[in-house]
Amino acid sequence: MADVERTAYMLKHPITLGSERIEQFNFRRPVAGDFRRLQMTPESRMADQLDLASILSGQTSVVVDKLDLEDMLGVLEIVGRFFPDGLATGRTT
């Protein structure tokens, strides 16, 4: 797991919502309670990741839904950094 408390992502395609211009997402490290609101089913995987991006950045789901595809991929890459690598496979003896 990345040893990061906060991570910033500068949007390549800023979002304008009303009179507000959003140019950056600032992510905090997740805690267990952040996962309570997620469905965590195979069918909801992408939605869960986007919801987690919203939770960790403090941005509303309306803002996250307006992310350009390039920025969405960048945001999801940052969210993924908070997770450990998968379990090791193969022989252990």
C-alpha positions in Angstrom: 0.0 0.0 0.0 1.3 3.4 -0.8 2.6 5.3 2.2 0.7 8.4 1.3 -1.6 10.5 3.6 -2.7 13.0 0.9 -2.4 13.0 -2.9 -3.3 15.7 -5.3 -4.4 15.2 -8.9 -4.5 18.2 -11.3 -7.3 17.8 -13.8 -6.2 17.9 -17.5 -9.8 18.9 -18.3 -11.1 21.2 -15.5 -14.7 21.0 -14.6 -17.0 24.0 -14.5 -20.0 23.6 -12.3 -22.1 26.8 -12.1 -19.6 29.5 -11.3 -17.1 27.1 -9.7 -14.1 25.8 -11.7 -12.6 22.6 -10.3 -9.0 22.1 -11.4 -7.7 19.7 -8.8 -8.8 16.7 -6.7 -7.2 16.3 -3.3 -7.3 12.7 -1.9 -7.0 11.6 1.6 -6.0 8.1 2.8 -9.1 5.8 3.1 -10.3 4.4 6.4 -12.6 1.4 7.0 -15.7 3.4 7.3 -15.3 4.8 3.8 -16.3 1.3 2.5 -19.6 1.0 4.3 -21.5 2.9 1.6 -20.1 0.8 -1.2 -22.0 -2.1 -2.7 -18.9 -4.2 -3.4 -20.4 -6.5 -5.9 -18.8 -7.5 -9.2 -21.5 -5.6 -11.1 -20.8 -2.4 -9.1 -17.0 -2.4 -9.4 -16.7 0.8 -11.5 -19.4 2.6 -9.6 -17.8 1.7 -6.3 -14.4 3.0 -7.5 -16.0 6.3 -8.6 -17.9 6.6 -5.3 -14.7 6.0 -3.4 -13.0 8.7 -5.5 -15.8 11.0 -4.4 -15.5 10.0 -0.7 -11.7 10.4 -0.6 -11.6 13.6 -2.5 -14.5 15.3 -0.9 -16.0 16.0 -4.3 -19.7 15.3 -4.9 -20.7 12.5 -7.2 -22.0 15.2 -9.6 -18.5 16.5 -10.0 -17.0 13.0 -10.3 -19.6 12.1 -13.0 -18.4 15.1 -15.0 -14.8 13.9 -15.2 -13.3 13.6 -18.7 -12.3 10.0 -19.5 -8.6 10.9 -19.3 -9.1 12.4 -15.8 -11.3 9.6 -14.7 -8.5 7.1 -15.4 -6.0 9.3 -13.6 -8.2 9.6 -10.6 -8.9 5.9 -10.4 -5.1 5.2 -10.7 -4.6 7.4 -7.6 -7.4 5.7 -5.7 -5.8 2.3 -6.6 -2.5 3.4 -5.0 -4.1 3.3 -1.6 -4.6 -0.5 -1.9 -2.1 -3.2 -1.4 -0.8 -5.4 -4.2 -2.8 -8.6 -4.7 -2.0 -11.7 -2.8 1.1 -13.6 -3.8 0.5 -16.7 -5.9 2.5 -19.8 -6.5 4.5 -22.0 -4.2 5.3 -20.9 -0.7 7.3 -23.9 0.4 
